[in-house]
Amino acid sequence: MSRRDPAGESWSIRQCRLSDLDQVTEVEEASFPDPYDRFTFVQLLELEPGGFLVAERDRRLLGYITGVVRGDEAMIYSIAVIADSRRRGVAGALMKGELDYLSGKAGRVYLQVSVNNPAAISLYKRFSFVELGRVRKYYRNGDDALIMSRDLHASVEVGGAGEST
């Protein structure tokens, strides 16, 4: 499905392919101080191909999201958007696509986020994720992680057009 950002640029969201993983890894490495490696993304794609989405414009990846379902629970492992495409609706569209996919397969979804990533926390709260707890010094740099969750059976109205991630 094609979308337009506030600047009028067109982009689309689709399921990730193995051939996308080099770009996914580049986006990951540019976005996080302790990034997942390509092998991790290969495993996530093999585990849950329908839960691995990418946003692209003219064959250039703008961002991705990946999640896995186990029983009645799901976990979002990572979401990232390249710097020049942030605040243009890409992360929100990826999250909506992921939640639509997961809601047909699980009852609850979880994720972890650095306490020092307010843009991501704000995005998750807009999608009705709530904080469940904190893991002290979870990340290699010493940051704590917030554990957040959302009931996938509850209908949610998402506010705000743009996002920061």
C-alpha positions as CSV (number, residue, x, y, z in Angstrom):
1,M,0.0,0.0,0.0
2,S,1.4,3.4,-1.0
3,R,1.5,6.3,1.5
4,R,2.5,9.9,1.4
5,D,4.5,11.7,4.1
6,P,3.8,15.3,5.1
7,A,6.3,16.5,2.5
8,G,4.3,14.7,-0.2
9,E,6.8,11.9,-0.8
10,S,5.4,8.5,-1.6
11,W,6.5,5.3,0.1
12,S,5.1,1.9,0.9
13,I,5.1,-0.9,3.5
14,R,5.5,-4.5,2.6
15,Q,6.8,-7.8,4.0
16,C,10.5,-8.1,4.3
17,R,12.5,-10.3,2.0
18,L,15.9,-11.9,2.5
19,S,17.4,-9.5,0.0
20,D,16.3,-6.6,2.2
21,L,18.4,-7.7,5.2
22,D,21.6,-5.8,4.3
23,Q,19.6,-2.6,4.3
24,V,17.8,-3.6,7.5
25,T,21.1,-4.2,9.2
26,E,22.3,-0.7,8.0
27,V,19.2,1.0,9.4
28,E,19.7,-1.0,12.7
29,E,23.4,0.0,13.0
30,A,22.6,3.6,12.3
31,S,19.8,3.7,14.9
32,F,21.2,1.8,17.9
33,P,24.4,1.8,20.0
34,D,24.1,-2.0,20.5
35,P,22.5,-3.2,17.2
36,Y,21.3,-6.7,16.3
37,D,23.5,-8.4,13.6
38,R,22.4,-9.7,10.2
39,F,22.2,-13.2,11.5
40,T,19.6,-12.2,14.1
41,F,17.5,-10.6,11.4
42,V,17.8,-13.8,9.3
43,Q,16.5,-15.8,12.3
44,L,13.6,-13.3,12.9
45,L,12.6,-13.4,9.2
46,E,12.6,-17.2,9.2
47,L,10.7,-17.4,12.5
48,E,7.9,-15.0,11.5
49,P,8.1,-13.7,7.9
50,G,4.6,-12.1,8.1
51,G,5.8,-10.1,11.2
52,F,8.8,-8.6,9.5
53,L,7.7,-5.4,7.6
54,V,9.7,-2.8,5.8
55,A,8.9,0.7,4.6
56,E,10.6,1.7,1.3
57,R,10.8,4.4,-1.3
58,D,12.4,3.8,-4.7
59,R,14.0,0.5,-3.4
60,R,15.6,2.3,-0.5
61,L,14.6,1.1,2.9
62,L,13.2,3.8,5.2
63,G,12.6,1.6,8.2
64,Y,11.5,-1.8,9.4
65,I,9.7,-3.6,12.3
66,T,10.0,-7.2,13.3
67,G,8.0,-9.2,15.7
68,V,7.4,-12.9,16.6
69,V,4.4,-14.8,17.9
70,R,4.7,-17.5,20.5
71,G,1.4,-19.0,21.7
72,D,-1.0,-16.2,22.6
73,E,1.8,-13.7,23.1
74,A,3.9,-11.7,20.7
75,M,7.2,-9.7,21.0
76,I,8.3,-6.8,18.9
77,Y,12.0,-7.1,18.7
78,S,13.0,-4.0,16.9
79,I,11.7,-1.0,15.0
80,A,13.9,1.6,13.4
81,V,13.6,4.4,10.8
82,I,16.4,6.2,9.0
83,A,17.1,9.7,10.4
84,D,15.9,11.6,7.3
85,S,12.6,9.8,7.3
86,R,11.7,10.3,11.0
87,R,8.7,12.4,12.0
88,R,7.0,11.6,8.6
89,G,4.7,8.8,9.7
90,V,6.9,5.9,8.8
91,A,7.3,4.4,12.3
92,G,3.6,4.9,13.0
93,A,2.6,3.1,9.8
94,L,5.1,0.3,10.5
95,M,3.7,-0.1,14.0
96,K,0.1,-0.1,12.7
97,G,0.9,-2.8,10.2
98,E,2.7,-4.9,12.8
99,L,-0.2,-4.6,15.3
100,D,-2.7,-5.5,12.5
101,Y,-0.7,-8.6,11.7
102,L,-0.1,-9.6,15.4
103,S,-3.7,-9.0,16.5
104,G,-4.9,-11.9,14.3
105,K,-2.4,-14.3,16.0
106,A,-1.9,-13.2,19.6
107,G,-3.7,-11.6,22.5
108,R,-0.9,-9.5,23.9
109,V,2.3,-7.9,22.6
110,Y,5.4,-6.9,24.5
111,L,8.5,-4.8,23.8
112,Q,11.4,-3.4,25.5
113,V,12.7,0.2,25.0
114,S,15.5,2.2,26.5
115,V,14.4,4.7,29.2
116,N,16.6,7.2,27.3
117,N,14.5,6.9,24.0
118,P,11.6,9.3,24.7
119,A,10.6,9.4,21.0
120,A,10.0,5.6,20.9
121,I,8.3,5.6,24.3
122,S,5.9,8.3,23.0
123,L,5.2,6.3,19.9
124,Y,4.4,3.2,21.9
125,K,2.1,5.1,24.3
126,R,0.2,6.5,21.3
127,F,-0.5,2.9,20.3
128,S,-1.7,2.2,23.9
129,F,1.3,0.4,25.2
130,V,1.6,0.6,29.0
131,E,4.7,0.3,31.1
132,L,4.8,-3.0,33.1
133,G,8.3,-2.7,34.7
134,R,11.9,-1.9,34.3
135,V,15.0,-4.1,33.7
136,R,18.0,-2.3,35.4
137,K,21.1,-1.9,33.2
138,Y,19.6,-4.0,30.4
139,Y,21.6,-2.4,27.6
140,R,25.4,-2.6,27.2
141,N,25.7,1.1,27.7
142,G,24.0,0.8,31.1
143,D,20.6,2.1,30.2
144,D,17.6,0.6,31.8
145,A,14.9,-1.0,29.6
146,L,11.2,-0.4,30.1
147,I,9.0,-3.4,29.5
148,M,5.8,-2.3,27.7
149,S,2.8,-4.2,26.7
150,R,-0.5,-3.9,24.9
151,D,-3.7,-5.9,24.7
152,L,-4.2,-6.8,21.0
153,H,-7.9,-7.4,21.4
154,A,-8.6,-3.8,22.5
155,S,-9.5,-1.4,19.8
156,V,-7.3,1.7,19.9
157,E,-7.6,5.1,18.3
158,V,-4.1,6.4,17.6
159,G,-3.6,10.2,18.0
160,G,-1.1,12.4,16.2
161,A,0.0,12.2,12.6
162,G,3.8,12.2,12.9
163,E,6.2,10.5,15.1
164,S,9.8,10.9,16.2
165,T,11.2,7.4,15.6
